[in-house]
Amino acid sequence: MPERDPGPSVKDEELYEKLRDEGNSKEKAARIANAAANRGRSDVGREGGEAPAYEDWTVDELRERAAELDVEGRSTMRKDELIDALRSH
C-alpha cells in the first residue's frame, strides 16, 4: 500500500497522490480523483474557469462558501484570509 493510503473511497489513487504532493488537501484531492475516475481525467480537466475569482467575491459570499466547506474560524477571518482558506481547502 502507498505511504499515504487514501482508503477505499478514493477511486484514482495515482491522481490522488499527485494532487496531495502538489499540496492539495485530502478532501480536495479525493474529490478531484473521484470525479476523474467517474467521468475521465480529460473531462474533469476541462471544468473550471466559469466562476469569478475569489477576489471579486464579497466577504459575505466568501463566508457562505467557507461555511459550505466547513472552514473553521471563517466568521472572524478577513477577506484575504478567507480567500487563502478556500484555496487551500
DSSP file (Angstrom, degrees, kcal/mol; ACC not computed):
  #  RESIDUE AA STRUCTURE BP1 BP2  ACC     N-H-->O    O-->H-N    N-H-->O    O-->H-N    TCO  KAPPA ALPHA  PHI   PSI    X-CA   Y-CA   Z-CA
    1    1 A M              0   0    0      0, 0.0     4,-0.1     0, 0.0     0, 0.0   0.000 360.0 360.0 360.0 148.9    0.0    0.0    0.0
    2    2 A P    >   -     0   0    0      0, 0.0     3,-0.8     0, 0.0    11,-0.0  -0.212 360.0-109.0 -63.1 159.5    1.2    3.6   -0.6
    3    3 A E  T 3  S+     0   0    0      1,-0.3     2,-0.6     2,-0.0     0, 0.0   0.879 118.0  38.1 -57.2 -41.1    2.6    5.5    2.3
    4    4 A R  T 3  S-     0   0    0      3,-0.0    -1,-0.3     2,-0.0     0, 0.0  -0.608  85.3-164.4-110.7  69.3   -0.4    7.8    2.5
    5    5 A D    <   -     0   0    0     -3,-0.8    -2,-0.0    -2,-0.6     8,-0.0  -0.362   7.7-157.9 -58.2 116.7   -3.2    5.2    1.8
    6    6 A P        -     0   0    0      0, 0.0     3,-0.3     0, 0.0    -1,-0.2   0.607  38.8-120.9 -75.4  -9.7   -6.3    7.3    0.9
    7    7 A G    >   -     0   0    0      1,-0.2     3,-1.2     2,-0.1    -3,-0.0  -0.255  37.9 -58.4  93.8 174.4   -8.6    4.5    1.8
    8    8 A P  T 3  S+     0   0    0      0, 0.0    -1,-0.2     0, 0.0    -3,-0.0   0.630 121.5  71.0 -72.0 -13.7  -11.2    2.6   -0.2
    9    9 A S  T 3  S+     0   0    0     -3,-0.3     2,-0.6     2,-0.0    -2,-0.1   0.652  79.4  85.9 -80.7 -12.5  -13.3    5.7   -1.1
   10   10 A V    <   -     0   0    0     -3,-1.2     3,-0.3     1,-0.1    21,-0.1  -0.792  56.8-172.3 -91.7 123.4  -10.6    7.1   -3.4
   11   11 A K  S    S+     0   0    0     -2,-0.6     2,-0.4    19,-0.3    -1,-0.1   0.694  77.3  42.2 -91.4 -21.0  -11.1    5.7   -6.9
   12   12 A D     >  +     0   0    0     18,-0.1     4,-2.4     1,-0.1    -1,-0.2  -0.766  63.5 173.7-127.5  85.0   -7.9    7.0   -8.6
   13   13 A E  H  > S+     0   0    0     -2,-0.4     4,-2.6    -3,-0.3     5,-0.2   0.838  76.5  56.9 -64.4 -34.7   -5.1    6.6   -6.1
   14   14 A E  H  > S+     0   0    0      2,-0.2     4,-2.0     1,-0.2    -1,-0.2   0.939 111.5  41.6 -62.5 -47.5   -2.4    7.8   -8.6
   15   15 A L  H  > S+     0   0    0      2,-0.2     4,-2.6     1,-0.2     5,-0.2   0.899 112.7  55.6 -66.6 -40.3   -4.1   11.1   -9.2
   16   16 A Y  H  X S+     0   0    0     -4,-2.4     4,-2.4     1,-0.2    -2,-0.2   0.938 109.0  46.7 -55.5 -49.7   -4.9   11.5   -5.5
   17   17 A E  H  X S+     0   0    0     -4,-2.6     4,-2.5     1,-0.2    -1,-0.2   0.885 111.3  51.7 -62.9 -39.9   -1.2   11.1   -4.6
   18   18 A K  H  X S+     0   0    0     -4,-2.0     4,-1.4     2,-0.2    -1,-0.2   0.925 111.3  47.3 -61.9 -44.9   -0.2   13.6   -7.3
   19   19 A L  H  <>S+     0   0    0     -4,-2.6     5,-2.3     1,-0.2     4,-0.3   0.888 112.0  49.6 -65.2 -39.8   -2.7   16.1   -6.0
   20   20 A R  H ><5S+     0   0    0     -4,-2.4     3,-1.6     1,-0.2    -1,-0.2   0.904 108.2  53.6 -64.8 -41.1   -1.6   15.6   -2.4
   21   21 A D  H 3<5S+     0   0    0     -4,-2.5    -1,-0.2     1,-0.3    -2,-0.2   0.809 103.9  57.1 -62.9 -29.1    2.1   16.0   -3.4
   22   22 A E  T 3<5S-     0   0    0     -4,-1.4    -1,-0.3    -5,-0.2    -2,-0.2   0.530 127.8-100.6 -79.0  -6.2    1.1   19.3   -5.1
   23   23 A G  T < 5S+     0   0    0     -3,-1.6    -3,-0.2     1,-0.3    -2,-0.1   0.528  71.3 147.3 102.3   6.9   -0.2   20.5   -1.7
   24   24 A N      < -     0   0    0     -5,-2.3    -1,-0.3     1,-0.1    65,-0.1  -0.430  52.6-103.4 -74.1 151.5   -3.9   19.9   -2.1
   25   25 A S     >  -     0   0    0     63,-0.2     4,-2.7     1,-0.1     5,-0.2  -0.240  29.6-109.9 -68.0 162.5   -6.0   19.0    1.0
   26   26 A K  H  > S+     0   0    0      1,-0.2     4,-2.4     2,-0.2     5,-0.2   0.910 118.9  50.1 -58.7 -43.0   -7.1   15.4    1.4
   27   27 A E  H  > S+     0   0    0      2,-0.2     4,-2.4     1,-0.2    -1,-0.2   0.929 112.9  44.5 -64.0 -46.2  -10.7   16.4    0.7
   28   28 A K  H  > S+     0   0    0     61,-0.3     4,-2.5     2,-0.2     5,-0.2   0.921 113.8  50.1 -65.9 -44.0   -9.9   18.3   -2.5
   29   29 A A  H  X S+     0   0    0     -4,-2.7     4,-2.6     1,-0.2    -1,-0.2   0.903 112.5  47.3 -61.1 -41.8   -7.6   15.6   -3.8
   30   30 A A  H  X S+     0   0    0     -4,-2.4     4,-2.6    -5,-0.2   -19,-0.3   0.907 111.0  51.8 -66.4 -41.9  -10.2   12.9   -3.1
   31   31 A R  H  X S+     0   0    0     -4,-2.4     4,-2.1     2,-0.2    -2,-0.2   0.933 114.9  41.7 -59.3 -47.9  -13.0   15.0   -4.8
   32   32 A I  H  X S+     0   0    0     -4,-2.5     4,-2.6     2,-0.2    -2,-0.2   0.921 114.8  50.5 -67.9 -44.5  -10.9   15.5   -7.9
   33   33 A A  H  X S+     0   0    0     -4,-2.6     4,-2.0    -5,-0.2    -2,-0.2   0.898 112.9  46.2 -62.1 -41.4   -9.6   12.0   -8.1
   34   34 A N  H  X S+     0   0    0     -4,-2.6     4,-2.1     2,-0.2    -1,-0.2   0.890 112.1  50.2 -70.4 -38.5  -13.1   10.5   -7.8
   35   35 A A  H  X S+     0   0    0     -4,-2.1     4,-2.7    -5,-0.2     5,-0.4   0.914 111.4  49.5 -63.5 -41.4  -14.6   12.9  -10.3
   36   36 A A  H  X S+     0   0    0     -4,-2.6     4,-2.2     1,-0.2    -2,-0.2   0.887 110.7  49.8 -64.8 -38.8  -11.8   11.9  -12.7
   37   37 A A  H  < S+     0   0    0     -4,-2.0    -1,-0.2    -5,-0.2    -2,-0.2   0.869 115.6  43.4 -67.5 -36.0  -12.4    8.2  -12.2
   38   38 A N  H  < S+     0   0    0     -4,-2.1    -2,-0.2    -5,-0.1    -1,-0.2   0.884 132.9  16.2 -77.0 -39.6  -16.1    8.6  -12.8
   39   39 A R  H  < S-     0   0    0     -4,-2.7     4,-0.2    -5,-0.2    -3,-0.2   0.521 114.0 -93.7-115.4  -8.1  -16.0   10.9  -15.8
   40   40 A G     X  -     0   0    0     -4,-2.2     4,-2.0    -5,-0.4     3,-0.2   0.167  30.4 -99.6  99.3 139.4  -12.5   10.7  -17.1
   41   41 A R  H  > S+     0   0    0      1,-0.2     4,-2.4     2,-0.2     5,-0.1   0.880 119.7  52.5 -61.0 -40.6   -9.5   12.9  -16.4
   42   42 A S  H  > S+     0   0    0      1,-0.2     4,-1.0     2,-0.2    -1,-0.2   0.868 108.9  50.4 -67.7 -33.7   -9.8   15.0  -19.6
   43   43 A D  H  4 S+     0   0    0     -3,-0.2     3,-0.4    -4,-0.2     4,-0.4   0.917 113.2  44.9 -68.1 -42.7  -13.4   15.8  -18.9
   44   44 A V  H >< S+     0   0    0     -4,-2.0     3,-1.2     1,-0.2    -2,-0.2   0.870 108.6  58.6 -67.6 -36.8  -12.7   16.9  -15.4
   45   45 A G  H 3< S+     0   0    0     -4,-2.4    -1,-0.2     1,-0.3    -2,-0.2   0.745  98.7  59.2 -65.2 -24.4   -9.7   18.9  -16.6
   46   46 A R  T 3< S+     0   0    0     -4,-1.0    -1,-0.3    -3,-0.4    -2,-0.2   0.648  89.2  94.1 -79.8 -14.7  -11.9   20.9  -18.9
   47   47 A E    <   +     0   0    0     -3,-1.2     2,-0.1    -4,-0.4    -3,-0.0  -0.179  62.3  51.3 -69.1 167.8  -14.0   22.2  -16.0
   48   48 A G        +     0   0    0      1,-0.0    -3,-0.0     0, 0.0     0, 0.0  -0.200  55.9  89.9  97.7 173.2  -13.3   25.4  -14.3
   49   49 A G  S    S+     0   0    0      2,-0.1     4,-0.1    -2,-0.1    -2,-0.0   0.453  70.7  95.9  79.5   0.5  -12.8   29.0  -15.3
   50   50 A E        +     0   0    0      2,-0.1    -1,-0.1     0, 0.0    -3,-0.0   0.765  66.9  72.8 -94.4 -28.3  -16.5   29.7  -15.1
   51   51 A A  S    S-     0   0    0      1,-0.1    -2,-0.1     0, 0.0     3,-0.1  -0.610  89.5-106.8 -88.0 147.4  -16.7   31.2  -11.6
   52   52 A P        -     0   0    0      0, 0.0    -1,-0.1     0, 0.0    -2,-0.1  -0.314  47.4 -86.3 -66.9 157.0  -15.3   34.7  -10.9
   53   53 A A    >   -     0   0    0      1,-0.1     3,-2.1    -4,-0.1     4,-0.4  -0.293  36.4-115.5 -61.0 147.5  -12.0   35.0   -9.0
   54   54 A Y  G >  S+     0   0    0      1,-0.3     3,-1.7     2,-0.2    -1,-0.1   0.817 114.6  67.8 -56.1 -30.5  -12.4   34.9   -5.2
   55   55 A E  G 3  S+     0   0    0      1,-0.3    -1,-0.3    28,-0.0    -2,-0.1   0.772  97.4  53.5 -61.5 -24.0  -11.0   38.5   -5.2
   56   56 A D  G <  S+     0   0    0     -3,-2.1    -1,-0.3     2,-0.1    -2,-0.2   0.544  93.0  93.6 -86.4  -8.2  -14.2   39.6   -6.9
   57   57 A W  S <  S-     0   0    0     -3,-1.7     2,-0.1    -4,-0.4    -4,-0.0  -0.470  78.7-116.0 -82.3 154.8  -16.5   38.0   -4.3
   58   58 A T     >  -     0   0    0     -2,-0.1     4,-2.4     1,-0.1     5,-0.2  -0.458  28.4-109.5 -80.7 163.8  -17.9   39.9   -1.3
   59   59 A V  H  > S+     0   0    0      1,-0.2     4,-2.7     2,-0.2     5,-0.2   0.894 121.2  53.6 -61.1 -39.6  -16.8   38.9    2.2
   60   60 A D  H  > S+     0   0    0      2,-0.2     4,-2.2     1,-0.2    -1,-0.2   0.905 109.0  48.2 -62.1 -41.1  -20.4   37.6    2.8
   61   61 A E  H  > S+     0   0    0      2,-0.2     4,-2.2     1,-0.2    -2,-0.2   0.904 111.9  49.7 -65.6 -40.7  -20.1   35.4   -0.3
   62   62 A L  H  X S+     0   0    0     -4,-2.4     4,-2.5     2,-0.2    -2,-0.2   0.909 111.0  49.1 -64.5 -41.9  -16.7   34.1    0.8
   63   63 A R  H  X S+     0   0    0     -4,-2.7     4,-2.2     2,-0.2    -1,-0.2   0.884 109.6  52.4 -65.3 -37.7  -18.0   33.3    4.2
   64   64 A E  H  X S+     0   0    0     -4,-2.2     4,-1.9     2,-0.2    -2,-0.2   0.924 111.7  45.4 -63.6 -44.0  -21.0   31.5    2.8
   65   65 A R  H  X S+     0   0    0     -4,-2.2     4,-1.6     1,-0.2    -2,-0.2   0.901 111.7  52.7 -65.6 -40.1  -18.7   29.3    0.6
   66   66 A A  H  <>S+     0   0    0     -4,-2.5     5,-2.8     1,-0.2     4,-0.3   0.865 107.4  52.5 -62.8 -35.7  -16.4   28.7    3.6
   67   67 A A  H ><5S+     0   0    0     -4,-2.2     3,-1.1     3,-0.2    -1,-0.2   0.901 105.2  54.5 -66.5 -40.1  -19.5   27.5    5.5
   68   68 A E  H 3<5S+     0   0    0     -4,-1.9    -1,-0.2     1,-0.3    -2,-0.2   0.862 114.2  41.3 -59.4 -35.1  -20.4   25.1    2.7
   69   69 A L  T 3<5S-     0   0    0     -4,-1.6    -1,-0.3    -5,-0.1    -2,-0.2   0.392 112.6-122.1 -94.4   2.5  -16.8   23.7    3.0
   70   70 A D  T < 5 -     0   0    0     -3,-1.1     2,-0.5    -4,-0.3    -3,-0.2   0.897  40.7-178.0  58.6  45.6  -16.9   23.8    6.9
   71   71 A V    > < -     0   0    0     -5,-2.8     3,-1.0    -8,-0.1    -1,-0.2  -0.645  24.7-126.5 -75.8 123.8  -13.8   26.0    7.1
   72   72 A E  T 3  S+     0   0    0     -2,-0.5    -1,-0.1     1,-0.2    -5,-0.0  -0.479  86.7  16.9 -74.6 141.3  -13.1   26.6   10.8
   73   73 A G  T >  S+     0   0    0     -2,-0.2     3,-1.3     1,-0.0     4,-0.5   0.545  79.3 135.5  80.7   9.2  -12.7   30.2   12.0
   74   74 A R  G X   +     0   0    0     -3,-1.0     3,-0.9     1,-0.3    -2,-0.1   0.795  59.9  65.7 -61.7 -31.0  -14.4   31.7    9.0
   75   75 A S  G 3  S+     0   0    0      1,-0.2    -1,-0.3   -12,-0.1   -12,-0.1   0.747 109.2  37.7 -67.9 -22.0  -16.6   34.1   11.0
   76   76 A T  G <  S+     0   0    0     -3,-1.3    -1,-0.2     2,-0.1    -2,-0.2   0.404  93.3 112.0-107.5   1.3  -13.6   36.1   12.2
   77   77 A M    <   -     0   0    0     -3,-0.9     2,-0.1    -4,-0.5   -14,-0.1  -0.478  62.2-130.4 -79.4 145.2  -11.5   35.9    9.0
   78   78 A R     >  -     0   0    0     -2,-0.2     4,-2.6     1,-0.1     3,-0.2  -0.390  37.6 -94.8 -79.9 169.3  -10.7   38.9    6.9
   79   79 A K  H  > S+     0   0    0      1,-0.2     4,-2.4     2,-0.2     5,-0.2   0.908 125.6  48.6 -55.0 -48.2  -11.2   38.7    3.1
   80   80 A D  H  > S+     0   0    0      1,-0.2     4,-2.0     2,-0.2    -1,-0.2   0.853 111.9  50.3 -63.9 -33.8   -7.6   37.8    2.3
   81   81 A E  H  > S+     0   0    0     -3,-0.2     4,-2.5     2,-0.2    -1,-0.2   0.893 109.5  50.7 -69.9 -39.9   -7.7   35.1    5.0
   82   82 A L  H  X S+     0   0    0     -4,-2.6     4,-2.7     2,-0.2     5,-0.2   0.925 110.0  50.3 -61.8 -44.2  -11.0   33.6    3.6
   83   83 A I  H  X S+     0   0    0     -4,-2.4     4,-2.4    -5,-0.2    -2,-0.2   0.929 111.8  47.3 -60.1 -46.4   -9.5   33.5    0.1
   84   84 A D  H  X S+     0   0    0     -4,-2.0     4,-1.7     1,-0.2    -1,-0.2   0.915 113.0  49.3 -60.9 -43.4   -6.4   31.7    1.4
   85   85 A A  H  X S+     0   0    0     -4,-2.5     4,-0.6     1,-0.2    -2,-0.2   0.904 112.3  47.4 -64.0 -42.2   -8.5   29.2    3.4
   86   86 A L  H >< S+     0   0    0     -4,-2.7     3,-0.6     1,-0.2    -1,-0.2   0.894 112.0  49.8 -67.7 -39.6  -10.8   28.5    0.4
   87   87 A R  H 3< S+     0   0    0     -4,-2.4    -1,-0.2     1,-0.2    -2,-0.2   0.804 113.4  45.7 -70.5 -27.6   -7.9   28.0   -2.0
   88   88 A S  H 3<        0   0    0     -4,-1.7    -1,-0.2     1,-0.2   -63,-0.2   0.507 360.0 360.0 -93.3  -3.3   -6.2   25.6    0.4
   89   89 A H    <<        0   0    0     -4,-0.6   -61,-0.3    -3,-0.6    -1,-0.2   0.471 360.0 360.0 -80.2 360.0   -9.3   23.6    1.2
